[in-house]
Amino acid sequence: MKIVFAGGGSAGHVNPALAVANYIRSREDSTVWLAGGTGNIEERLAKKAGYPIFTFPLKGLSRKKSFAGLRQNITALAEMRAAVRGCKKILADIRPDVVMGTGGYASFPMVRAAAQMGIKTAILEVNATPGVATKQLAKKVDCTMVSFAETEALIPGARRTVLTGSPVREEIARCREKTFEPLFDNGLPTLVCFWGSIGALYMNQKMVEVAKLVTQRQQFNLLQVSGSSHYGWMKEALTKEGIVTDRGNFRLTDYLYDMDRVMATADLILCRAGGTLAELCAAGTPAIVVPSPFVAENHQEKNARILEQAGAVKVITEREAEPELIYDTAWSLLQAPDTLKTMGENARKKAQPDVLEHIYQTLKSL
């Protein structure tokens, strides 16, 4: 199979593409390309995974009703049109069997160009509430794959919809089969916190205060992932507080590449409730989840509450997420290894089996 995966802007749109690409490569001889936006995280992830990538200058649309927002949208649409033209030239040259979009504005030009050229196309929506790109492309592509049953009703006009579930990289799903070095070597339990590849300003500000408590009380370790856009100011803020960010029981980093190691060795995860939930379930890792309140239909909290009812995670709303509560909730769980073990087992029970095979067979059917 010759296939182009298009998506990006955040790791949540790139990692599903990498999961499917790696699975296809394990099943048959294949040629894989990625496509996305210039300067986005998809460039780094594609390079690390060893896949060639086509990129174009792209911007997302602004929702602000202002002159600046209007100007951004005019620029974004001009860049999008130019990218579609560029994608058509690439597709005419490489002649793929199928083009698959995995979300984000960076997925649009390649999928749109392929559909206009009569190349088989598919898109994958990993969130319960579809994004703008999914809604726009669903009417044009041959197949729309969704991770939640309720998503289908939110994309009227889709030619064909298939419920596949959300793909997770096999190295994460099988992380418990490997032996890894611990994240810290001091014998304390470890909390790992991340808010996605972009990060979350409000929650990172809270985590500066949590880091102070962690370094003062020395009861557990904290590996804090800031996201690429927040690393600079967060390191500066922590340094001003006298916190060393590269030794002791606290570490700060901008991104995690070895997520299989993190999922296997962290005692507890603190995160959002997007695509990470599928990874938590696949790995069987307990978590404290702070759903983002800035998503349509509040789908992150809805998804998180399902796992909370199953005994797999503890949910704290962003409004409740004060530093002391975050610290106390984490410490109460880290002191109860049997509870953490049960949470991990419950998470594993909610994992979606055979997602990658289902997606693979759907693509083969095209």
N, C-alpha and C positions, 0 to 999 in steps of 0.2 A: 504494500500500500504506500502510495505517495500522498502525504497529508500535510497541510499547513494548519497550525493552531494559532489563532489570533485572539489576543486579550492582554490586558495589563492595566497599569496605573496603580495597582496594589498587588501584593503577593497573593491575596485571596482570589484574584483572577488568573494568576499565572500558575500556581501550584496544581490546580486541577488539570491544566493542560499538560504539565510535566508528568502527572500521575498517569494520564491516559497515554501519552506518548511513550513513556517507559514500558507500559503494559503492552502496547502494540508491538514495540520492538522485541519484547520477550516472546511474543506469539508468532511472529512472521518476519521475513525480510521486509524492511520498510525504509523509507526516506522521509525524514521529518524536518520541517522548518517551523520556526515561530515568527510571529509578526506582532508589532506593538508600537509604542511611542518612543521617540528619541529621548534619551536621558531618564527613562523610567526604570523601575526596578526589574522589569522583564529583561532588560539588557544584561544585568548582572546575573540573574538566575539562569538565563539561557546559556550564557558563557560557562557558568559553573557546571551546568548539566551536559555541556558539550554539544548543544544544538545551534545551528546557524540561525540568525534572526534578521528579519527585515524590519527596519524602523523608519518612522516618519515623524516630522514635527507635528504634534497634536496637542490640543488643549480641550479640556472638558467645558461644557456649557455652564455659564453662570446663571444662578437663579435670582440674583439680585436685580431689583427693579431700579437701576441707576444708569447714569451715562457710562460709568466704568464697566458695569455688567453688560450693557449693550455693545460696547466696544470689544469686550472679550468674546462675545458670541459671534460678532461679525468676523473676527480673526479666526475663531474656532471653526466656523463653517467654511471659510476660505481654505484653511489648512486641510479640512476633511475632504473637500472636493479635490484638492491637489493630491492628497494621499490615495483617493480612489483611482485617480488616473495613473499614479505610480504603481499601484497594486495590479492594475490590469496589464501593465507591461511585464511585471514580474510573473504573473500567472500565465501569460502567453509564452513565456520562456521556460518555466519549470513544469508546466502542465500537470498539476496534482490531480489525484483521483477525487479528493474531497477537501474542503476547507471547513474547519470547525472553530467557531467562536466560543470563548469561555468567559465573556463579560467585560464590562468597562467600555468607555468610549474608544479605547485603543483597539477594540475588536471590530469596530464598525467598518472601516474602509476596506479591509481585506475580504470580509464576508460579503459586504455589499457588492464589491467588484466581481467576486466569484459568482454570485447569484445573477448578476447582469450578463455574465459571459456564459451562463448555462452550465457551470461547473457544479457538481453536487455539493450541497452545503448543509451544515448542521450548527446549532448553537446549544450551549449548555447553561442553564440558570441554576446556580448553586444556592441562591437565597429564596426564601419563601415568597417574597415580594419582588417581582421582576424589575430590573433596571430599565432605563430609557433605551439603551441599545437593544436589549431583548425585545421590548415592545415594538420597536421600529423594524427589527429584522425578522421577527417571527412570521410576518405575513409574506416574506420573500424567500425564506429558506425552505429546504426540503423537509427538515425535521427539527423540532425543538425538544430538547431533553430537559426535564425538570427534576429537582431533588425532593419536592414536596407535592403531594397530591393536590393541595388547594391552589397551587400556582397556576394550574391549567385554566381555571376560571378567570384569571387575571390577565390572560393574553388571548383575548378573542381574535379570531381571524387567522390563528396559526394553522398552517396547512396540515401538520401532523405533530402530535404531542406524544412523547414517550416518558413515562415515569421511570427514571433510572436510579435515583439516589445521588448522593454527593461523593465524587471520587476522592480517595485518599491514597497518597503515595504508598507503595507496598513496603518501603523501608519503615514507615511509621506503623502500618498495620502489623508488621512482623517484628517490631522493635523489642518485644519481650523475649524473642528467641536469641538475642545477642547479649554479649557481655560488654559493658562500657565502663570506662573510668568515671568515678563520681565527678559531679560538677564542682564540688568543694571537697577538701581532704581533711576537714576538722572534726568530722563525726557528728556535726549538728544536722538536724533535718533541714530540707531545702525547699523554699518557695521560689517559683519562677513566675515572673510577671511580664506580660506583653499585651499590647493593645492593637496588634496588627502592624504591617510593615510601615504604614504611614505614621502610626502613633496617635495618641489622643491627648491634646494639650491639657484639658481639665484634669484628666486622671493622672497624667504625668506630674502635674503640679502637686496633686495629693500624694503621689509616691515619693516625692522629695521628703515630705514629712514622715512617711512610713519608713524611709531609709534611715532617717535620724533615730527613730525608735529602735530599728533593727540593730544599728551600730552601738547604740547606748546600752541596750539590754542584753545583747549577745545570746539570745535564746534560740535563734535559728538563722539560717543563711537566706539571703535574697539575691537572686540574679534578676536584675531589672533591664528590660529591653525597651529602649526609648522610642524606636522608630527613627528612620534616617533624618527626618526634618526636625527632630527635637533633641538630638544627641548633644549639640553644641551648648545650647542654653542650659540643658539639664546638668551636664557635667560642670558647667560654671557655677550653677546654683548649689550643687552638692559640695563643690570645693570651697565655696564661701562659707558653708556650714561646717567646714572642717572634716568632711567625709572623704576618705580615700576611696577611689572608685575601681581600683584594680587589685586589691588584696584584702585579707581579713574575711569577714563574713558577709561582705557586700561586693557585688560586681555590677558595672554598668556597661552595656553594649548597645549598638544601634540595631543589630539584626541577628537572628539565629539561623545559621545554615544547617546545623546538625540537629534538626528537630527530632529525629529518631532517638538520639542520645538524650535529649531533654525530656521527651515523653517517657522514656524508660527509667530515667534516674531521678527525676524530680519527685519529691514526696507530694507536692501539691502545686497546681497551676492557678494563676490569677489572670483572667482574660475576659475578652468580649464574648459575644454569643453569635458570631457569624459562622464562617466555614470551619473555625477551630472546633466547634462542637463535634463535627464528624470525626476529626482527628482524635479528640479526647476519647470518643467511644471506641474507635478502632484500636487505640493503644491501651485502653482500660486505665486511664489516668484520672484521678479525682481532681476536682477544680472548684474554685470560687469564681462565679461568673457575674460580671457587671455588664448587663446588656446596654448597648448604645441606645439612648432615647431619641436619637436623630435619624431614625430609619422609618420608612413608610409603614403604616399599619402596626407599628410597634412589634414587628415580627421577631426581633431578637429576644425580647422578653418572653414572648409566647413560646418560642423554641426552648429557651432556657428553663421555663417553668415545667415543661414536659419532662426534662431530664431531672429536675429537682423532685418532682413527684415520684420519679423512678428511683430516687435515692442516690443519684449519680453525681450531683453537683449541689452546691449551696449558692443561692442567688442573693445578691445585694444590689439594690437599684442604685443608679448613679446619685440620686438625691440623698440616699442613706450613706454613701461611701465616704465617710469621714476617716481620716488616717487612723484614729484610735480604734474604730470599729473594724477597719480592714485588718489592722494588726491583731486585735483580740480574736477575731474570727479565724484568722490563719493559725495563730498560736494554739487555740483550743483544738483545732483539727490536727495540727502537727503533734500534739501531745497524745493523740488517740490513734495509734497505728492500726488497730483493728477496724476502727471506723473508716479510715482511709482505704484499707484493703477492701472493705465491703462496697464503698463508693466506686472504686475502680472496677470491681466485679459487676456492679450494676450498670456502669457505663458500657462495659464490654457487651452486656446483653442487648443494649440499644444500638449496637453497630449494625450497619446495613451490609449484608453479605453480597458478594458477587456484583458489586456496582461496576467495577472495571470491565468485567466480562460482558455485562449487559450493554455498556456503552460501546464496547468493541464490536459486539454482534450488531448493534444498531447501525454503526458506521459501515460495517460490511454489507448490510442490507441495502445501503445506498449505492 
